[in-house]
């Protein structure tokens, strides 16, 4: 199933963001080089994956009507993915906020995966 594969790939990319955030010990200087060499390509790659995931997830929610996942959560998850990716590069972000956003995204994607597994 395409949603299952896309969700797993998205989770892996978000895990990479979390690992990057944990490894940043000092606040990096916000330079154009950092932005164009690292931030922009990573952001585009993950958002392409997230934008591919969103319509699949929305269609699945409409069709399957899961008990704990709703359409509004899919939209919020997309917004949160954006923030997780961008914030993973910078240490001046509140650690608690970053982890809450990451956990929120993980929860929704894992909830969808669990429902798919249960129904298969």
N, C-alpha and C positions, 0 to 999 in steps of 0.2 A: 504494500500500500504506500502510495506516494507521501501521504501526510506523515505516516510513521517514520519513513526514512528522512524526510525533511526536518521533522521535529528532533530526531536524534542528532542530525548534523548541526542544527541550530544550538542544541544543548552543548555540543562539543565546542563550538565557537565561543559560546558564553563562558564555558569553563576556562578557556584560554584567556578571556578577558579578566576573569577573577584571579587567575594565576599571575597575570601581568600586574594587576593592581597590588597584589600581595608582595610582588618582587620590587616594586618601585619604593626605594627607601628614602630618597630625597626628592624634593619638589623639582621636576625638570624645568628648564627654562623654556617658555613657550615661544619657540622659534618657528620660522617658516619652514626650515628644513625638517624639523620634527613633524610638523603638520603634513607637509607634502610627501615625506618619505615613509612615515609610519601611520599617522592617524587617519589620513584620508583614504589610503588603500584598504586599510583594515575596516574602517567604517563602511566603505562601499561594498566590500565583500560580505560583511555580516548583514548589512541592510538589504542587499540583493537576496540573501537567503531568507531573511525575515519577511521581505515583501513577497517571496514565493510561498512562504508558509501561511501567511495571513489568509488569502482566499481559500486555501485548502482547509484551514481550521474553521473558517466561517461557514463554509459549505458543510463541513462535518457536523458542526454544532446545530445548524438548521435541520439537517437530515436526522441525526441521532438523538437530538434533544437530551444531552447529558444532564444529570441532576445538579452538578456542581460547577459547570463551566457555561458561561453565557457570552453572547456576542459582544457586549460592552467590555468584557474582560480581554477579549482578543485585541481590540483597539488599544486598550490600556497597556497590554503586554507589548505591543509594537512600540509605543511611546517609551516604555521602560527599557526596552532593548536598546533604543537609541542612546538613552542616558547611560546605561551600563557600558556600552562601547566607548563613548566619549570620556566618561569619568575614569575608565580603567587606565588611561594614559597619564593621569595627573594625580599627584599626592595631596593637593590642596582641597581634596574632596573629603567630606565627612565620611569616615570609615563605616559608621553605623548606617548612614543613608545608602551608601553604595551596596552594602551587604543586604539591606532590606529590599532594594530594587532588584538585585540579582536573585534573591530568594523568591520574590514575587513572580518573576519571569519563569524561574525554574519550576515553581509550584504549578503554574498554569500549563506549561508544556508537559510536565510529568503527569499531570492529571489527565490530559488528553491521551498520552501514551498508555497510561494505566487502563483507561476506558477502552481503548482500542484492543489492548491485550485481553481484557476481560470478555470482550464481545467476539473475539476470534475463536 
